[in-house]
Amino acid sequence: MEEAITRFKNRLSVARDSYGFFYYTGHGVQSAEGNYLIPVNANIPSKAYLRDRRYPCRHYWAN
C-alpha cells in the first residue's frame, strides 16, 4: 500500500497543473500522534502494534 501511494504522489508531483483523486476503502484510526490508514489485513491486537502497521496521513498529504 505504501509503495502505491508513494508512486501516485510522485507521478502527480512531476505533472504540471495536475490533480489527483485518492479513494481509500480500508480502515482508519486516530491516535495521539495523528490519523493513520490501516490496511484491511493488518493484525493490530493492541496500540503497541500500531507504530509498525500504520501509514500516517500527514506523510502522504504533505506538499
Distance bins in CASP14 RR format, pairs under 12 A and 6 or more apart:
PFRMAT RR
TARGET T0000
AUTHOR 0000-0000-0000
RMODE 2
METHOD distances of the structure
MODEL  1
1 7 0 0 0 0 0 1 0 0 0 0 0
1 8 0 0 0 0 0 1 0 0 0 0 0
1 22 0 0 0 0 0 1 0 0 0 0 0
1 24 0 0 0 0 1 0 0 0 0 0 0
1 25 0 0 0 0 0 1 0 0 0 0 0
1 26 0 0 0 0 1 0 0 0 0 0 0
1 27 0 0 0 0 0 1 0 0 0 0 0
1 36 0 0 0 0 0 1 0 0 0 0 0
1 37 1 0 0 1 0 0 0 0 0 0 0
1 38 0 0 0 0 1 0 0 0 0 0 0
1 39 1 0 1 0 0 0 0 0 0 0 0
1 40 0 0 0 0 1 0 0 0 0 0 0
1 41 0 0 0 0 1 0 0 0 0 0 0
1 42 0 0 0 0 1 0 0 0 0 0 0
1 53 0 0 0 0 0 1 0 0 0 0 0
1 54 0 0 0 0 0 1 0 0 0 0 0
1 55 1 0 0 1 0 0 0 0 0 0 0
1 60 0 0 0 0 0 1 0 0 0 0 0
2 8 0 0 0 0 0 1 0 0 0 0 0
2 9 0 0 0 0 0 1 0 0 0 0 0
2 36 0 0 0 0 0 1 0 0 0 0 0
2 37 0 0 0 0 1 0 0 0 0 0 0
2 39 0 0 0 0 1 0 0 0 0 0 0
2 53 0 0 0 0 0 1 0 0 0 0 0
2 54 0 0 0 0 0 1 0 0 0 0 0
2 55 1 0 1 0 0 0 0 0 0 0 0
2 56 0 0 0 0 0 1 0 0 0 0 0
2 59 0 0 0 0 1 0 0 0 0 0 0
2 60 0 0 0 0 1 0 0 0 0 0 0
3 9 0 0 0 0 0 1 0 0 0 0 0
3 10 0 0 0 0 0 1 0 0 0 0 0
3 55 0 0 0 0 0 1 0 0 0 0 0
3 60 0 0 0 0 0 1 0 0 0 0 0
4 10 0 0 0 0 0 1 0 0 0 0 0
4 11 0 0 0 0 0 1 0 0 0 0 0
4 22 0 0 0 0 0 1 0 0 0 0 0
4 24 0 0 0 0 0 1 0 0 0 0 0
4 37 0 0 0 0 0 1 0 0 0 0 0
4 39 0 0 0 0 0 1 0 0 0 0 0
4 55 0 0 0 0 0 1 0 0 0 0 0
4 60 0 0 0 0 0 1 0 0 0 0 0
5 11 0 0 0 0 0 1 0 0 0 0 0
5 12 0 0 0 0 0 1 0 0 0 0 0
5 20 0 0 0 0 0 1 0 0 0 0 0
5 22 1 0 0 1 0 0 0 0 0 0 0
5 23 0 0 0 0 0 1 0 0 0 0 0
5 24 0 0 0 0 1 0 0 0 0 0 0
5 37 0 0 0 0 1 0 0 0 0 0 0
5 39 0 0 0 0 0 1 0 0 0 0 0
5 55 1 0 0 1 0 0 0 0 0 0 0
5 56 0 0 0 0 0 1 0 0 0 0 0
5 57 0 0 0 0 0 1 0 0 0 0 0
5 59 0 0 0 0 1 0 0 0 0 0 0
5 60 1 0 1 0 0 0 0 0 0 0 0
5 61 0 0 0 0 0 1 0 0 0 0 0
6 12 0 0 0 0 0 1 0 0 0 0 0
6 13 0 0 0 0 0 1 0 0 0 0 0
6 55 0 0 0 0 0 1 0 0 0 0 0
6 59 0 0 0 0 1 0 0 0 0 0 0
6 60 1 0 0 1 0 0 0 0 0 0 0
6 62 0 0 0 0 0 1 0 0 0 0 0
7 13 0 0 0 0 0 1 0 0 0 0 0
7 14 0 0 0 0 0 1 0 0 0 0 0
7 60 0 0 0 0 0 1 0 0 0 0 0
8 14 0 0 0 0 0 1 0 0 0 0 0
8 15 0 0 0 0 0 1 0 0 0 0 0
8 18 0 0 0 0 0 1 0 0 0 0 0
8 20 1 0 0 1 0 0 0 0 0 0 0
8 21 0 0 0 0 1 0 0 0 0 0 0
8 22 1 0 0 1 0 0 0 0 0 0 0
8 23 0 0 0 0 0 1 0 0 0 0 0
8 24 0 0 0 0 0 1 0 0 0 0 0
8 60 0 0 0 0 1 0 0 0 0 0 0
8 61 0 0 0 0 0 1 0 0 0 0 0
9 15 0 0 0 0 0 1 0 0 0 0 0
9 18 0 0 0 0 0 1 0 0 0 0 0
9 20 0 0 0 0 1 0 0 0 0 0 0
9 22 0 0 0 0 1 0 0 0 0 0 0
9 59 0 0 0 0 1 0 0 0 0 0 0
9 60 1 0 0 1 0 0 0 0 0 0 0
9 61 0 0 0 0 1 0 0 0 0 0 0
9 62 0 0 0 0 1 0 0 0 0 0 0
9 63 0 0 0 0 0 1 0 0 0 0 0
10 18 0 0 0 0 0 1 0 0 0 0 0
10 60 0 0 0 0 0 1 0 0 0 0 0
11 18 0 0 0 0 1 0 0 0 0 0 0
11 19 0 0 0 0 0 1 0 0 0 0 0
11 20 0 0 0 0 1 0 0 0 0 0 0
12 18 1 0 1 0 0 0 0 0 0 0 0
12 19 1 0 0 1 0 0 0 0 0 0 0
12 20 1 0 1 0 0 0 0 0 0 0 0
12 21 0 0 0 0 0 1 0 0 0 0 0
12 22 0 0 0 0 1 0 0 0 0 0 0
12 60 0 0 0 0 0 1 0 0 0 0 0
12 61 0 0 0 0 0 1 0 0 0 0 0
12 63 0 0 0 0 0 1 0 0 0 0 0
13 20 0 0 0 0 0 1 0 0 0 0 0
13 60 0 0 0 0 0 1 0 0 0 0 0
13 62 0 0 0 0 0 1 0 0 0 0 0
13 63 0 0 0 0 1 0 0 0 0 0 0
20 60 0 0 0 0 0 1 0 0 0 0 0
20 61 0 0 0 0 0 1 0 0 0 0 0
22 37 0 0 0 0 1 0 0 0 0 0 0
22 55 0 0 0 0 0 1 0 0 0 0 0
22 57 0 0 0 0 0 1 0 0 0 0 0
22 60 1 0 0 1 0 0 0 0 0 0 0
22 61 0 0 0 0 1 0 0 0 0 0 0
23 37 0 0 0 0 0 1 0 0 0 0 0
24 35 0 0 0 0 0 1 0 0 0 0 0
24 36 0 0 0 0 0 1 0 0 0 0 0
24 37 1 0 0 1 0 0 0 0 0 0 0
24 38 0 0 0 0 0 1 0 0 0 0 0
24 39 0 0 0 0 0 1 0 0 0 0 0
24 40 0 0 0 0 0 1 0 0 0 0 0
24 55 0 0 0 0 1 0 0 0 0 0 0
24 57 0 0 0 0 1 0 0 0 0 0 0
24 60 0 0 0 0 0 1 0 0 0 0 0
24 61 0 0 0 0 0 1 0 0 0 0 0
25 37 0 0 0 0 0 1 0 0 0 0 0
25 38 0 0 0 0 0 1 0 0 0 0 0
25 39 0 0 0 0 0 1 0 0 0 0 0
25 40 0 0 0 0 1 0 0 0 0 0 0
26 36 0 0 0 0 0 1 0 0 0 0 0
26 37 1 0 0 1 0 0 0 0 0 0 0
26 38 1 0 0 1 0 0 0 0 0 0 0
26 39 1 0 0 1 0 0 0 0 0 0 0
26 40 1 0 1 0 0 0 0 0 0 0 0
26 41 0 0 0 0 0 1 0 0 0 0 0
26 42 0 0 0 0 1 0 0 0 0 0 0
26 55 0 0 0 0 0 1 0 0 0 0 0
27 35 0 0 0 0 0 1 0 0 0 0 0
27 36 0 0 0 0 1 0 0 0 0 0 0
27 37 1 0 0 1 0 0 0 0 0 0 0
27 38 1 0 1 0 0 0 0 0 0 0 0
27 39 1 0 0 1 0 0 0 0 0 0 0
27 40 1 0 0 1 0 0 0 0 0 0 0
27 41 0 0 0 0 0 1 0 0 0 0 0
27 42 1 0 0 1 0 0 0 0 0 0 0
27 44 0 0 0 0 1 0 0 0 0 0 0
27 50 0 0 0 0 0 1 0 0 0 0 0
27 53 0 0 0 0 0 1 0 0 0 0 0
27 54 0 0 0 0 0 1 0 0 0 0 0
27 55 0 0 0 0 0 1 0 0 0 0 0
28 34 0 0 0 0 0 1 0 0 0 0 0
28 35 1 0 0 1 0 0 0 0 0 0 0
28 36 1 0 0 1 0 0 0 0 0 0 0
28 37 1 0 1 0 0 0 0 0 0 0 0
28 38 1 0 1 0 0 0 0 0 0 0 0
28 39 0 0 0 0 1 0 0 0 0 0 0
28 40 0 0 0 0 0 1 0 0 0 0 0
28 42 0 0 0 0 0 1 0 0 0 0 0
28 44 0 0 0 0 0 1 0 0 0 0 0
28 50 0 0 0 0 0 1 0 0 0 0 0
28 53 0 0 0 0 0 1 0 0 0 0 0
28 54 0 0 0 0 1 0 0 0 0 0 0
28 55 0 0 0 0 1 0 0 0 0 0 0
28 56 0 0 0 0 0 1 0 0 0 0 0
28 57 0 0 0 0 1 0 0 0 0 0 0
29 35 1 0 0 1 0 0 0 0 0 0 0
29 36 1 0 1 0 0 0 0 0 0 0 0
29 37 0 0 0 0 1 0 0 0 0 0 0
29 38 1 0 1 0 0 0 0 0 0 0 0
29 39 0 0 0 0 0 1 0 0 0 0 0
29 42 0 0 0 0 1 0 0 0 0 0 0
29 44 0 0 0 0 1 0 0 0 0 0 0
29 47 0 0 0 0 1 0 0 0 0 0 0
29 49 0 0 0 0 0 1 0 0 0 0 0
29 50 1 0 0 1 0 0 0 0 0 0 0
29 51 0 0 0 0 0 1 0 0 0 0 0
29 53 0 0 0 0 0 1 0 0 0 0 0
29 54 1 0 0 1 0 0 0 0 0 0 0
29 55 0 0 0 0 0 1 0 0 0 0 0
29 56 0 0 0 0 0 1 0 0 0 0 0
29 57 0 0 0 0 0 1 0 0 0 0 0
30 36 1 0 0 1 0 0 0 0 0 0 0
30 37 0 0 0 0 0 1 0 0 0 0 0
30 38 0 0 0 0 0 1 0 0 0 0 0
30 47 0 0 0 0 0 1 0 0 0 0 0
30 50 0 0 0 0 0 1 0 0 0 0 0
30 54 0 0 0 0 0 1 0 0 0 0 0
30 56 0 0 0 0 0 1 0 0 0 0 0
30 57 0 0 0 0 1 0 0 0 0 0 0
31 38 0 0 0 0 0 1 0 0 0 0 0
31 44 0 0 0 0 0 1 0 0 0 0 0
31 46 0 0 0 0 0 1 0 0 0 0 0
31 47 1 0 0 1 0 0 0 0 0 0 0
31 48 0 0 0 0 0 1 0 0 0 0 0
31 49 0 0 0 0 0 1 0 0 0 0 0
31 50 1 0 0 1 0 0 0 0 0 0 0
31 51 0 0 0 0 1 0 0 0 0 0 0
31 53 0 0 0 0 0 1 0 0 0 0 0
31 54 1 0 0 1 0 0 0 0 0 0 0
31 56 0 0 0 0 1 0 0 0 0 0 0
31 57 0 0 0 0 0 1 0 0 0 0 0
32 47 0 0 0 0 1 0 0 0 0 0 0
32 50 0 0 0 0 0 1 0 0 0 0 0
32 51 0 0 0 0 0 1 0 0 0 0 0
33 47 0 0 0 0 0 1 0 0 0 0 0
33 50 0 0 0 0 1 0 0 0 0 0 0
33 51 0 0 0 0 1 0 0 0 0 0 0
33 54 0 0 0 0 1 0 0 0 0 0 0
33 56 1 0 0 1 0 0 0 0 0 0 0
33 57 0 0 0 0 0 1 0 0 0 0 0
33 58 0 0 0 0 1 0 0 0 0 0 0
33 59 0 0 0 0 0 1 0 0 0 0 0
34 50 0 0 0 0 0 1 0 0 0 0 0
34 51 0 0 0 0 0 1 0 0 0 0 0
34 54 0 0 0 0 1 0 0 0 0 0 0
34 55 0 0 0 0 0 1 0 0 0 0 0
34 56 1 0 0 1 0 0 0 0 0 0 0
34 57 1 0 0 1 0 0 0 0 0 0 0
34 58 1 0 0 1 0 0 0 0 0 0 0
34 59 0 0 0 0 0 1 0 0 0 0 0
34 61 0 0 0 0 0 1 0 0 0 0 0
35 50 0 0 0 0 0 1 0 0 0 0 0
35 54 0 0 0 0 1 0 0 0 0 0 0
35 55 0 0 0 0 0 1 0 0 0 0 0
35 56 1 0 0 1 0 0 0 0 0 0 0
35 57 1 0 1 0 0 0 0 0 0 0 0
35 58 1 0 0 1 0 0 0 0 0 0 0
35 59 0 0 0 0 0 1 0 0 0 0 0
35 60 0 0 0 0 0 1 0 0 0 0 0
35 61 0 0 0 0 1 0 0 0 0 0 0
36 42 0 0 0 0 0 1 0 0 0 0 0
36 44 0 0 0 0 0 1 0 0 0 0 0
36 47 0 0 0 0 0 1 0 0 0 0 0
36 49 0 0 0 0 0 1 0 0 0 0 0
36 50 1 0 0 1 0 0 0 0 0 0 0
36 51 0 0 0 0 1 0 0 0 0 0 0
36 52 0 0 0 0 0 1 0 0 0 0 0
36 53 0 0 0 0 1 0 0 0 0 0 0
36 54 1 1 0 0 0 0 0 0 0 0 0
36 55 1 0 0 1 0 0 0 0 0 0 0
36 56 1 0 1 0 0 0 0 0 0 0 0
36 57 1 0 0 1 0 0 0 0 0 0 0
36 58 0 0 0 0 1 0 0 0 0 0 0
36 59 0 0 0 0 1 0 0 0 0 0 0
36 60 0 0 0 0 0 1 0 0 0 0 0
37 50 0 0 0 0 0 1 0 0 0 0 0
37 53 0 0 0 0 0 1 0 0 0 0 0
37 54 1 0 0 1 0 0 0 0 0 0 0
37 55 1 0 1 0 0 0 0 0 0 0 0
37 56 0 0 0 0 1 0 0 0 0 0 0
37 57 1 0 0 1 0 0 0 0 0 0 0
37 58 0 0 0 0 0 1 0 0 0 0 0
37 59 0 0 0 0 1 0 0 0 0 0 0
37 60 0 0 0 0 1 0 0 0 0 0 0
37 61 0 0 0 0 0 1 0 0 0 0 0
38 44 1 0 0 1 0 0 0 0 0 0 0
38 49 0 0 0 0 0 1 0 0 0 0 0
38 50 0 0 0 0 1 0 0 0 0 0 0
38 52 0 0 0 0 0 1 0 0 0 0 0
38 53 1 0 0 1 0 0 0 0 0 0 0
38 54 1 0 0 1 0 0 0 0 0 0 0
38 55 1 0 0 1 0 0 0 0 0 0 0
38 56 0 0 0 0 0 1 0 0 0 0 0
38 57 0 0 0 0 0 1 0 0 0 0 0
39 52 0 0 0 0 0 1 0 0 0 0 0
39 53 1 0 0 1 0 0 0 0 0 0 0
39 54 0 0 0 0 1 0 0 0 0 0 0
39 55 1 0 0 1 0 0 0 0 0 0 0
40 53 0 0 0 0 0 1 0 0 0 0 0
41 53 0 0 0 0 1 0 0 0 0 0 0
42 49 0 0 0 0 1 0 0 0 0 0 0
42 50 0 0 0 0 1 0 0 0 0 0 0
42 51 0 0 0 0 0 1 0 0 0 0 0
42 52 0 0 0 0 1 0 0 0 0 0 0
42 53 1 0 1 0 0 0 0 0 0 0 0
42 54 1 0 0 1 0 0 0 0 0 0 0
42 55 0 0 0 0 1 0 0 0 0 0 0
43 49 1 0 0 1 0 0 0 0 0 0 0
43 50 0 0 0 0 0 1 0 0 0 0 0
43 52 0 0 0 0 0 1 0 0 0 0 0
43 53 1 0 0 1 0 0 0 0 0 0 0
44 50 1 0 1 0 0 0 0 0 0 0 0
44 51 0 0 0 0 1 0 0 0 0 0 0
44 52 0 0 0 0 1 0 0 0 0 0 0
44 53 1 0 1 0 0 0 0 0 0 0 0
44 54 0 0 0 0 1 0 0 0 0 0 0
45 52 0 0 0 0 0 1 0 0 0 0 0
45 53 0 0 0 0 0 1 0 0 0 0 0
46 52 0 0 0 0 0 1 0 0 0 0 0
46 53 0 0 0 0 0 1 0 0 0 0 0
47 53 0 0 0 0 0 1 0 0 0 0 0
47 54 0 0 0 0 0 1 0 0 0 0 0
48 54 0 0 0 0 0 1 0 0 0 0 0
50 56 0 0 0 0 0 1 0 0 0 0 0
54 60 0 0 0 0 0 1 0 0 0 0 0
55 61 0 0 0 0 0 1 0 0 0 0 0
56 62 0 0 0 0 1 0 0 0 0 0 0
END
